[in-house]
């Protein structure tokens, strides 16, 4: 049963008086459960418990942490239909999406469990002593990775499970030996509480230290209090550029600055060659209409910008894209505020001089449903107006028709950092794409060839991050087993006696 309380070190408490409710976006009405924001005292308690837990948790074996992660997965599955129903009630997303996202969440937990069953992920290195080396002897040196400390994870609005309470940030941090404090997203506080209860049960069943996990409700001030707490040593965030940058700045101003690994906005440019549009424009229009509207466009990998060279074939493609996109039934957005943001940002872009709205969904809209939009602009106008470069979070995409390939290349080089870049091309285009590939790889974290950017595979080779503002540190991924590297730091042991070394460095 959902209580509306905060999970502090496994205990559900509600000392505060500030209340809020979630919203059913399909009915456009509040859900009945009252949630209580965490007090400053509860946040302090969670952080102190996490710090004490860290002293024990960081020394647990990989097999112990793997057991913990696998048990979390089991407990999430045990929530069964209650979790699915709550997810749908708070997000407006369909049951298939809820079941799929639960599956992804469980897969991530089990992937990290498998990763830490042995210590290969620590990338240990050994340099043996050479006492007889001249002119100076060489000391014995051994390097490994150790966890940073308590991590604060901010739940994402668009993924109530896979990027939230037990999502990739939490799974990877726990796998590394870092306790976690989750700030649940207010839009899906009930989903957060159910998953928090599953993690709390798993911690108790596997004998994890009290404080290894907490979850708190709250808004902006709660987030500030968490990031500024001296016992917190790192932050994981998925959301807007404004929110991520605010947390990054807060963390940098601390007496002891800490890393913030934020995955933020992206318009994910798609470059289409003239030959590709000429040969399969209709096919591409249908494919990209599906990608643009997938999940009501509420993915960080939504293809918000299509780049190509102007031609009669291009114009026909744009018209076909608009037709295919606006023929897809409107879908509910996650929250009334997200719909307002979509309409506001979309209007800001399409009201700019030189922008043409080629297609807009004209059917009847229920509460919080979004009208898809396809806009078009020339390369010259796009280059001169930075407002057109902003992300419109929803089923929106802009086609930029460049006068030639040189202008297209200039646009790519001038874009802000992105999560993805996509090349749509034919076999004969290869030699002409080298400059574009070079420009793209300096702007994005993942390049797709003849595909769509929506859909992020959870595997070791996935890079989900990119140059700022796609993320705050382009060297790390937020998806896949290598995301564990965000929560650890290297340490070397020099000339240490064997009995004082950690077990994984003894050999």
C-alpha positions in Angstrom: 0.0 0.0 0.0 1.2 3.5 -0.9 1.6 5.6 2.3 2.8 8.9 0.9 5.8 8.8 3.3 9.6 9.1 2.8 11.8 6.0 3.0 14.6 6.9 5.4 17.1 4.1 5.7 14.4 1.5 5.1 11.8 3.1 7.5 8.8 5.0 6.2 8.4 8.4 7.9 6.6 11.6 7.4 7.6 14.3 9.8 6.7 17.2 7.5 3.6 19.2 6.8 4.1 20.1 3.1 1.7 18.0 1.0 1.2 17.3 -2.7 -0.5 14.9 -5.0 0.3 13.3 -8.3 -1.8 13.8 -11.4 -3.6 11.4 -13.7 -2.7 13.0 -17.1 -5.4 11.1 -19.0 -8.2 12.3 -16.7 -6.5 15.6 -16.0 -7.2 15.3 -12.3 -5.3 14.7 -9.1 -4.8 11.2 -7.8 -6.1 10.6 -4.2 -2.9 9.7 -2.3 -1.4 12.6 -0.3 2.5 12.7 -0.3 4.5 14.4 2.4 7.7 16.3 1.5 10.8 15.4 3.5 11.9 17.8 6.1 15.5 19.1 6.4 15.9 16.8 9.4 14.8 13.8 7.4 17.3 14.7 4.7 20.0 15.1 7.2 19.1 11.7 8.7 19.2 10.0 5.3 22.6 11.5 4.5 24.1 10.6 7.8 22.8 7.0 7.6 24.1 6.8 4.1 27.6 7.9 5.3 27.6 5.3 8.1 26.4 2.6 5.7 29.1 3.5 3.3 31.8 2.5 5.8 30.4 -1.0 5.7 28.9 -1.2 2.2 32.0 -0.3 0.4 33.7 -3.3 1.9 31.1 -5.9 0.9 32.1 -8.4 -1.6 31.0 -8.3 -5.2 28.9 -11.4 -4.7 27.1 -9.7 -1.7 26.2 -6.7 -3.8 25.2 -8.9 -6.7 22.8 -10.7 -4.4 21.4 -7.4 -3.2 20.8 -6.2 -6.8 19.2 -9.4 -7.9 16.9 -9.4 -4.9 15.9 -5.8 -5.7 14.9 -7.1 -9.2 12.9 -10.0 -7.6 11.1 -7.6 -5.3 10.2 -5.2 -8.1 8.7 -8.1 -10.0 6.8 -9.2 -6.9 5.0 -5.8 -6.9 3.2 -7.2 -9.9 0.1 -5.4 -11.2 0.1 -2.8 -8.5 3.3 -1.3 -9.8 2.0 -1.4 -13.4 -1.3 0.2 -12.5 0.3 3.0 -10.4 2.8 3.7 -13.3 0.0 4.2 -15.7 -2.1 6.2 -13.3 0.7 8.7 -12.8 2.2 8.9 -16.3 -0.6 8.4 -18.7 1.6 5.8 -20.5 0.1 2.5 -21.7 0.5 -0.9 -20.1 2.8 -2.2 -22.7 5.3 0.6 -22.1 5.0 0.1 -18.3 5.8 -3.7 -18.6 8.6 -3.0 -21.1 10.2 -0.4 -18.8 9.9 -2.7 -15.8 11.7 -5.4 -17.8 14.5 -2.9 -18.7 14.8 -1.9 -15.1 15.1 -5.5 -13.9 17.6 -6.3 -16.8 19.8 -3.3 -15.7 19.9 -4.5 -12.1 20.8 -8.1 -13.1 23.4 -6.8 -15.6 25.2 -4.9 -12.8 24.9 -7.9 -10.5 26.7 -10.0 -13.1 29.3 -7.3 -13.6 30.4 -7.1 -10.0 30.4 -10.9 -9.3 34.1 -10.6 -9.9 36.5 -7.6 -9.8 37.4 -7.3 -13.4 35.3 -4.1 -13.6 37.8 -2.4 -11.3 40.5 -2.5 -14.0 43.2 -3.5 -11.5 46.8 -3.0 -12.5 49.9 -4.4 -10.9 53.5 -3.1 -11.3 55.9 -5.3 -9.4 58.8 -3.9 -7.4 62.3 -3.9 -8.9 64.5 -3.4 -5.8 67.7 -3.9 -7.9 66.8 -1.3 -10.6 69.5 1.3 -11.2 69.9 4.2 -10.4 66.7 4.1 -8.3 64.8 1.0 -7.2 61.2 0.7 -8.3 58.5 0.4 -5.6 55.6 -2.1 -5.8 52.5 -0.3 -7.1 48.9 -1.6 -7.4 46.0 0.5 -8.7 42.2 -0.2 -8.4 38.9 1.6 -8.3 37.0 2.5 -5.1 33.6 4.0 -4.6 33.1 7.7 -4.0 30.5 7.7 -1.2 26.8 8.4 -0.9 25.2 9.2 -4.3 22.0 11.3 -4.8 19.9 10.2 -7.7 17.2 12.4 -9.2 14.2 10.5 -10.7 13.4 11.4 -14.3 10.0 12.6 -15.4 9.9 10.6 -18.6 11.0 7.2 -17.3 9.3 6.4 -14.0 11.2 3.1 -13.7 14.3 2.8 -15.9 15.7 6.2 -15.1 14.3 6.7 -11.6 14.2 5.0 -8.2 15.9 1.7 -9.2 17.0 2.8 -12.6 20.5 2.8 -14.2 22.0 5.5 -11.9 20.9 3.7 -8.7 21.8 0.2 -10.0 25.3 1.3 -11.0 25.9 3.2 -7.8 24.9 0.4 -5.6 26.9 -2.0 -7.7 30.0 0.1 -7.1 29.6 0.1 -3.3 27.9 3.6 -3.0 24.8 4.0 -0.9 22.0 5.9 -2.7 19.5 8.6 -1.7 16.8 9.0 -4.4 14.8 12.2 -4.8 11.7 10.8 -6.3 10.1 12.7 -9.1 6.9 14.4 -7.9 5.1 13.4 -11.0 5.3 9.7 -10.1 5.7 9.7 -6.3 3.6 6.6 -5.9 5.6 4.6 -8.4 8.7 5.8 -6.6 7.4 4.7 -3.2 6.5 1.2 -4.4 10.0 0.7 -5.9 11.6 2.2 -2.8 9.8 -0.4 -0.7 11.1 -3.1 -2.9 14.7 -1.9 -2.5 14.2 -1.6 1.3 12.9 -5.2 1.5 15.9 -6.4 -0.6 18.3 -4.6 1.7 16.8 -6.2 4.7 16.7 -9.7 3.2 20.4 -9.5 2.1 21.7 -8.0 5.3 22.8 -4.7 3.8 23.6 -1.9 6.3 20.9 0.5 7.4 21.1 3.6 5.3 22.3 1.9 2.1 19.2 3.3 0.5 16.7 6.1 1.2 14.1 7.9 -0.9 12.7 11.3 -0.2 9.8 13.3 -1.6 10.1 17.0 -2.4 10.6 19.8 -4.8 13.4 22.2 -5.7 14.5 22.9 -2.1 14.7 19.2 -1.3 17.1 18.8 -4.3 19.2 21.8 -3.1 19.5 20.4 0.4 20.6 17.0 -0.9 23.3 18.3 -3.2 24.6 20.7 -0.6 24.8 18.1 2.1 28.5 17.4 3.0 28.0 13.7 3.3 26.8 13.4 -0.3 29.7 12.7 -2.7 28.2 12.6 -6.2 24.9 13.3 -8.1 23.1 11.5 -10.9 20.4 13.5 -12.9 18.3 13.0 -16.0 16.2 16.0 -17.1 16.3 19.5 -18.4 19.3 21.6 -19.2 18.2 24.2 -16.7 17.7 21.7 -13.9 21.0 19.8 -14.6 23.0 23.0 -14.8 21.6 24.3 -11.6 22.7 21.2 -9.8 26.1 21.3 -11.4 26.6 24.9 -10.3 25.5 24.1 -6.7 27.9 21.1 -6.5 30.8 23.2 -7.8 30.2 25.9 -5.1 30.4 23.5 -2.2 33.4 23.7 0.1 34.2 20.2 -1.2 32.9 20.3 -4.9 31.4 17.0 -6.0 30.8 15.6 -9.5 27.3 15.9 -11.1 26.6 13.4 -13.9 23.7 15.0 -15.6 22.1 13.8 -18.9 20.2 16.8 -20.2 18.7 18.1 -23.5 19.4 17.0 -27.0 17.8 17.7 -30.5 19.7 14.7 -32.0 20.4 15.9 -35.6 19.6 13.5 -38.5 21.5 14.1 -41.7 19.8 12.7 -44.8 21.7 12.6 -48.1 20.1 13.7 -51.4 20.4 10.2 -52.8 18.7 8.6 -49.8 15.8 11.0 -50.0 15.5 10.4 -53.8 15.5 6.7 -53.5 13.4 6.1 -50.4 11.9 9.4 -49.3 8.5 7.8 -48.6 9.9 5.0 -46.5 12.0 7.5 -44.5 9.0 9.7 -44.0 7.0 6.9 -42.5 9.9 5.6 -40.4 10.7 9.1 -39.0 7.1 9.9 -38.3 7.0 6.9 -36.0 10.3 8.0 -34.3 9.2 11.6 -33.9 5.9 10.6 -32.2 7.2 7.6 -30.3 6.2 8.1 -26.6 4.7 11.4 -27.6 8.2 12.6 -28.4 9.1 12.5 -24.7 12.5 10.8 -25.2 15.9 12.5 -24.8 16.8 10.8 -28.2 13.8 12.2 -30.1 14.9 13.3 -33.6 14.2 17.0 -33.3 16.3 18.2 -36.2 16.5 16.8 -39.8 19.3 18.3 -42.0 19.4 17.9 -45.8 20.1 19.8 -49.0 17.2 21.6 -50.6 15.8 20.0 -53.8 12.4 19.1 -55.3 12.8 15.6 -53.8 13.5 17.2 -50.4 10.4 19.3 -50.6 8.3 16.2 -51.5 9.9 14.3 -48.5 9.0 17.2 -46.1 5.4 17.1 -47.3 5.3 13.3 -46.9 6.9 13.5 -43.4 4.3 16.0 -42.3 1.4 13.9 -43.7 2.7 10.7 -42.0 3.4 12.4 -38.7 0.1 14.2 -38.4 -1.8 11.1 -39.4 -0.7 9.3 -36.2 -3.2 9.7 -33.4 -2.4 12.2 -30.6 -1.1 10.8 -27.4 -1.1 11.9 -23.8 1.9 13.7 -22.4 3.2 12.9 -18.9 1.8 15.8 -17.0 -0.1 19.1 -17.6 3.1 21.0 -17.0 5.0 19.1 -19.6 2.3 19.8 -22.2 2.4 23.5 -21.3 6.2 23.4 -21.8 5.8 21.7 -25.1 3.3 24.2 -26.4 5.3 27.2 -25.1 8.6 26.1 -26.6 7.0 24.9 -29.8 5.3 28.2 -30.3 8.6 30.0 -29.5 10.3 28.2 -32.4 7.6 28.3 -35.0 6.9 32.0 -34.4 10.5 32.8 -35.5 10.8 34.6 -38.8 11.4 32.2 -41.7 9.9 29.1 -40.1 7.1 27.4 -41.9 4.7 24.9 -40.2 4.4 22.2 -42.8 2.1 20.0 -40.8 0.3 20.1 -37.5 -2.1 17.5 -36.0 -5.6 18.8 -36.5 -7.7 16.2 -34.7 -9.5 16.6 -31.5 -7.3 16.6 -28.4 -8.2 15.2 -25.1 -6.7 16.6 -21.9 -2.9 16.7 -22.1 -2.7 15.2 -25.5 -0.1 16.8 -27.8 -0.5 18.0 -31.4 2.5 16.8 -33.4 4.3 19.5 -35.5 6.6 19.4 -38.5 8.4 22.7 -39.3 10.8 23.7 -42.1 13.4 26.4 -42.4 16.3 27.3 -44.6 19.8 26.6 -43.6 20.7 30.3 -43.8 17.9 31.3 -41.4 18.7 28.4 -39.0 22.3 29.5 -38.7 21.4 33.0 -37.8 18.8 32.2 -35.1 19.9 30.2 -32.0 16.3 30.0 -30.8 15.7 27.4 -33.4 18.4 25.2 -31.9 16.5 24.6 -28.6 14.9 21.3 -27.7 11.1 21.1 -28.0 10.3 18.2 -25.7 7.4 16.4 -27.5 6.3 15.3 -30.9 8.1 18.1 -32.8 10.7 18.1 -35.5 12.3 20.7 -37.7 13.6 20.1 -41.2 16.5 22.4 -42.2 16.9 22.6 -46.0 20.5 23.7 -46.7 21.6 25.3 -49.9 24.6 23.0 -50.2 26.7 20.5 -48.3 29.0 23.2 -47.1 26.2 25.0 -45.3 25.0 21.7 -43.9 28.5 21.0 -42.5 28.6 24.6 -41.0 25.3 23.9 -39.2 26.7 20.6 -37.7 29.9 22.3 -36.5 27.9 25.1 -34.9 25.5 22.8 -32.9 25.7 22.4 -29.2 26.6 19.0 -27.8 24.1 16.2 -28.5 23.4 12.7 -27.3 23.1 11.3 -30.9 23.7 12.1 -34.5 22.3 10.0 -37.4 23.4 9.5 -41.0 20.8 8.4 -43.5 22.7 7.5 -46.7 23.2 5.2 -49.7 26.2 3.0 -50.4 27.5 5.4 -53.0 27.6 8.3 -50.4 30.4 6.9 -48.4 33.4 9.0 -49.6 31.3 12.2 -49.3 30.4 11.5 -45.7 33.8 11.6 -44.1 33.7 15.3 -43.3 30.2 15.0 -41.9 31.3 12.0 -39.7 34.3 14.0 -38.5 32.1 16.9 -37.6 29.4 14.8 -36.0 31.8 12.8 -33.7 32.9 16.1 -32.3 29.3 17.0 -31.4 27.7 13.8 -30.3 28.1 10.7 -28.1 26.6 8.1 -30.5 26.4 8.1 -34.3 23.7 6.0 -35.9 23.9 4.8 -39.6 20.6 4.3 -41.4 18.5 4.0 -38.3 16.6 6.1 -35.8 18.0 7.6 -32.6 15.1 6.6 -30.4 15.8 3.4 -28.6 18.8 3.0 -26.3 20.2 -0.5 -26.1 21.4 -1.4 -22.6 24.8 -3.0 -23.4 28.5 -2.5 -22.8 29.0 -0.7 -26.2 26.3 1.9 -25.6 27.4 5.5 -25.1 24.6 7.6 -23.7 26.1 11.0 -23.1 27.8 13.6 -25.2 29.5 17.0 -25.2 27.8 19.7 -23.0 24.8 20.3 -22.8 23.9 16.8 -23.7 25.7 15.8 -20.5 27.9 17.4 -17.9 30.8 15.0 -18.6 31.1 13.5 -22.1 33.6 10.9 -20.9 30.9 8.8 -19.2 27.8 7.0 -20.2 24.5 6.9 -18.3 23.5 3.6 -19.9 25.2 0.2 -19.9 27.7 -1.4 -17.5 30.4 1.2 -18.0 28.2 3.7 -16.3 29.6 2.3 -13.0 32.7 4.3 -13.7 30.9 7.5 -12.7 30.8 6.5 -9.0 34.4 5.3 -8.5 37.8 6.9 -8.4 41.3 5.4 -8.9 43.6 4.8 -6.0 47.2 3.4 -5.9 48.8 1.5 -3.1 52.6 1.8 -3.0 54.8 -0.7 -1.2 51.9 -2.1 0.9 52.2 -5.2 3.0 49.9 -8.0 1.7 47.8 -8.1 4.8 46.8 -4.4 4.4 45.7 -4.6 0.8 42.1 -5.1 -0.3 41.5 -8.7 -1.3 41.2 -7.9 -5.0 44.8 -6.5 -5.0 46.4 -9.5 -3.3 48.4 -11.7 -5.7 
